[in-house]
Amino acid sequence: MLPKMMKSALAAPLVFCRELLVDVAEGWRRVSAFAAMRARLSVPLPTSTVVLGRPGVYGTGRVRCGEGLLIYPHQYFETHGQGEIVLGDRVVLSSGVHLVAYAGIFIGDGSMIGEYTSIRDANHTREVGRSLRDSAHEAKPIIIGKEVWIGRGVVVLSGVTIGDGATVGANAVVTKDVAPGTMVAGVPAVTINQGSRAEEMQP
């Protein structure tokens, strides 16, 4: 048995090397994820963007990112036609967020989107003589303001505007506009509190 002091002396450099390797591996993973995302976009990706895991980017790649974004793993970006996804400065997308744009999805500065939230600006239609899969979509832009907090598992439907400083509770389904500074929750989402956040957001 090695004496305790000798064990400690031997362990210290091993721990240091392990931590160094972990840091290098994490740095490489972020660089690789950033490069993979940038390669799929049709517009430049700011170097200030932190991408923690390789996202899925499908369709036209029309995803415009502001400065200082934090993008967690398992993202899904999909754009079609002239539709685009526009993310403001300092937006945070937690794990598993789905963004699908046929018309446009716009998320304002400082907003945070919770895990596994789905934001889709289009709905399927049913056309006589055509399968559901082959039928057209009806799309209306979704606008999410600045400093909006959207909880885990929320669904935001086509044509919705969520005002600055609003909060959406976990697992809500947002079917209509949300006023600035308002807190909503439920299925469908309804107002549960009218706070002062809207006033704080005024210039």
C-alpha positions in Angstrom: 0.0 0.0 0.0 1.3 3.4 -0.9 1.5 6.0 1.8 -1.3 8.6 1.8 1.2 11.5 1.0 2.6 9.6 -1.9 -0.9 8.8 -3.3 -1.7 12.5 -3.1 1.5 13.5 -4.8 0.9 11.0 -7.6 -2.8 11.9 -7.9 -2.4 15.7 -8.2 -0.8 15.7 -11.7 -3.1 13.0 -12.9 -6.1 15.1 -11.8 -4.7 18.2 -13.5 -4.1 16.3 -16.8 -7.6 14.9 -16.7 -9.2 18.3 -16.1 -7.0 19.7 -18.9 -8.1 17.0 -21.3 -11.8 17.5 -20.4 -11.4 21.3 -21.1 -9.7 20.6 -24.4 -12.4 18.1 -25.4 -15.2 20.5 -24.4 -13.6 23.3 -26.4 -13.2 21.1 -29.4 -16.8 20.0 -29.2 -18.0 23.6 -29.1 -15.8 24.6 -32.0 -17.0 21.6 -34.0 -20.7 22.3 -33.2 -20.2 26.0 -34.2 -18.5 25.0 -37.5 -21.3 22.5 -38.3 -24.0 25.1 -37.7 -22.2 27.8 -39.7 -21.8 25.5 -42.6 -25.5 24.9 -42.9 -26.6 28.5 -42.6 -27.2 30.8 -45.6 -26.0 33.8 -43.6 -22.9 34.4 -41.5 -22.9 33.1 -37.9 -21.4 35.6 -35.4 -18.3 34.3 -33.7 -19.8 35.3 -30.3 -22.3 32.5 -30.6 -21.8 29.7 -28.2 -23.0 26.3 -29.6 -22.9 23.6 -27.0 -24.0 20.7 -29.3 -24.3 20.2 -33.1 -27.8 21.4 -34.1 -30.0 20.1 -36.9 -30.5 22.7 -39.6 -32.9 21.8 -42.4 -34.4 23.5 -45.4 -33.0 26.8 -46.7 -30.7 27.6 -43.7 -32.2 31.1 -43.4 -31.4 31.5 -39.7 -30.0 35.0 -38.7 -28.3 35.2 -35.3 -27.5 38.2 -33.2 -24.5 38.6 -30.9 -23.8 36.5 -27.8 -26.3 33.7 -28.3 -26.2 30.6 -26.1 -27.5 27.5 -28.0 -27.8 24.2 -26.1 -27.7 20.8 -27.7 -30.4 19.1 -29.7 -31.7 22.2 -31.5 -33.9 21.9 -34.6 -34.0 24.7 -37.1 -36.1 24.4 -40.3 -36.9 27.1 -42.9 -38.8 27.0 -46.1 -39.2 29.4 -49.0 -38.9 33.0 -47.9 -39.4 32.0 -44.3 -36.6 32.9 -41.9 -35.7 32.6 -38.2 -34.2 35.7 -36.7 -32.7 35.5 -33.2 -31.8 38.7 -31.4 -28.7 39.4 -29.2 -28.2 37.3 -26.1 -31.0 34.9 -26.9 -30.8 31.5 -25.0 -32.2 28.4 -26.6 -32.3 25.5 -24.1 -32.0 21.8 -25.1 -34.4 20.4 -27.7 -36.0 23.6 -29.0 -37.8 23.3 -32.3 -38.1 26.3 -34.6 -39.9 25.8 -38.0 -40.5 28.8 -40.2 -42.5 29.1 -43.5 -43.2 32.8 -43.0 -41.0 34.0 -40.2 -40.0 33.6 -36.5 -38.6 36.6 -34.8 -37.2 36.4 -31.2 -36.1 39.6 -29.5 -33.0 40.5 -27.6 -32.4 38.7 -24.2 -35.3 36.2 -24.5 -34.9 32.7 -23.1 -36.7 29.7 -24.6 -37.1 26.6 -22.3 -36.3 23.0 -23.1 -38.3 21.2 -25.8 -40.4 24.2 -26.7 -42.0 24.1 -30.2 -42.4 27.3 -32.2 -43.9 26.7 -35.6 -45.4 29.4 -37.8 -47.4 27.1 -40.2 -50.2 24.6 -40.0 -51.2 21.8 -42.4 -54.3 22.2 -44.5 -56.6 19.6 -45.9 -57.1 19.7 -49.7 -59.7 17.7 -51.6 -58.1 15.0 -53.6 -54.7 15.4 -51.9 -53.1 13.6 -49.0 -52.4 15.5 -45.8 -48.7 15.2 -46.5 -49.0 16.7 -50.0 -51.4 19.5 -49.0 -50.2 23.1 -48.6 -49.4 24.9 -45.4 -50.9 28.1 -44.0 -48.2 30.3 -42.4 -48.3 33.5 -40.4 -45.2 35.0 -38.7 -44.5 34.5 -35.0 -43.0 37.5 -33.1 -41.5 37.1 -29.7 -40.4 40.3 -28.0 -37.4 41.3 -25.9 -36.7 39.7 -22.5 -39.4 37.1 -22.9 -39.2 34.0 -20.7 -40.8 30.9 -22.2 -40.8 27.8 -20.0 -40.2 24.2 -20.7 -42.3 22.3 -23.2 -44.3 25.3 -24.5 -46.0 25.3 -27.9 -46.4 28.6 -29.7 -48.7 28.5 -32.7 -48.9 30.4 -36.0 -49.5 34.1 -36.0 -48.9 34.7 -32.3 -47.1 37.8 -31.0 -45.7 37.7 -27.5 -44.9 41.2 -26.1 -41.7 42.4 -24.4 -41.1 41.1 -20.9 -43.9 38.4 -21.0 -43.6 35.1 -19.3 -45.1 31.8 -20.5 -45.5 29.0 -18.0 -44.2 25.5 -18.7 -46.2 23.2 -21.1 -48.6 26.1 -22.1 -50.1 26.2 -25.6 -50.1 29.8 -26.9 -52.9 30.3 -29.4 -53.3 34.1 -29.3 -51.3 37.2 -28.6 -49.7 37.8 -25.2 -49.5 41.4 -24.0 -46.2 42.9 -22.8 -45.3 42.1 -19.2 -48.0 39.5 -18.9 -47.7 36.0 -17.4 -49.7 33.3 -19.1 -50.1 29.5 -18.6 -52.3 26.6 -19.4 -53.9 24.9 -22.5 -54.8 27.2 -24.1 -52.7 29.8 -22.4 -54.5 32.4 -20.4 -53.4 35.4 -18.4 -52.6 34.5 -14.7 -50.8 37.7 -13.7 -50.4 41.2 -15.0 -47.0 42.3 -13.6 -45.0 45.5 -13.9 -42.5 44.0 -16.3 -44.0 45.8 -19.2 -43.4 49.2 -17.5 -39.8 48.2 -16.8 -39.3 47.4 -20.5 -40.2 51.0 -21.6 -37.3 53.1 -22.8 
